[in-house]
Amino acid sequence: PGFPYPSPHHHSGLISSPSNFEHVYHMTVNSAEQFLSPDPINPEYPPSLRSAPGTPHSVTLR
């Protein structure tokens, strides 16, 4: 009976979840922008990103 409302504790974890997600999303966007930067010829369809075997976020970005 020491914790009458362990709700705040759980909330802390929940807030951390979305915070991390946002960070990951931001990181992904930055990565894509960086890849497009060195590709002035085909900034829309960079061969580097296309060649990547795991870049599904790039498609979602478009």
C-alpha positions as CSV (number, residue, x, y, z in Angstrom):
1,P,0.0,0.0,0.0
2,G,3.0,2.3,-0.5
3,F,1.9,3.3,-4.0
4,P,-1.7,4.5,-3.9
5,Y,-1.4,5.6,-7.6
6,P,1.5,4.1,-9.6
7,S,-0.1,5.8,-12.6
8,P,2.6,8.5,-12.8
9,H,5.3,5.9,-12.9
10,H,3.7,4.2,-15.9
11,H,3.1,7.5,-17.6
12,S,6.8,8.2,-17.5
13,G,7.4,5.1,-19.6
14,L,4.7,5.9,-22.0
15,I,6.1,9.4,-22.6
16,S,9.5,7.9,-23.3
17,S,8.0,5.7,-26.0
18,P,6.7,8.5,-28.3
19,S,9.7,10.6,-27.6
20,N,12.0,7.9,-28.9
21,F,9.7,7.4,-31.9
22,E,9.9,11.0,-32.8
23,H,13.7,11.0,-32.5
24,V,13.9,8.0,-34.8
25,Y,11.6,9.6,-37.4
26,H,13.6,12.8,-37.3
27,M,16.8,10.8,-37.7
28,T,15.4,8.9,-40.7
29,V,14.4,12.2,-42.4
30,N,17.9,13.6,-41.8
31,S,19.5,10.5,-43.3
32,A,17.3,10.7,-46.4
33,E,18.1,14.4,-46.8
34,Q,21.8,13.8,-46.5
35,F,21.6,11.1,-49.1
36,L,19.7,13.4,-51.5
37,S,22.1,16.2,-50.9
38,P,25.1,14.5,-52.7
39,D,22.7,13.5,-55.5
40,P,21.9,16.8,-57.3
41,I,21.3,14.8,-60.6
42,N,18.5,12.6,-59.3
43,P,17.4,14.2,-55.9
44,E,14.1,12.4,-56.3
45,Y,15.4,9.0,-57.2
46,P,18.9,8.7,-55.7
47,P,20.7,5.5,-56.6
48,S,22.2,5.3,-53.2
49,L,18.8,5.1,-51.5
50,R,17.4,2.8,-54.2
51,S,20.4,0.5,-53.9
52,A,19.9,0.3,-50.1
53,P,18.3,-3.1,-49.3
54,G,16.4,-1.6,-46.3
55,T,15.1,1.9,-46.9
56,P,11.3,1.6,-46.5
57,H,11.1,4.9,-44.6
58,S,12.3,6.8,-47.7
59,V,9.2,5.7,-49.5
60,T,7.0,6.8,-46.7
61,L,8.7,10.2,-46.7
62,R,7.7,10.9,-50.3
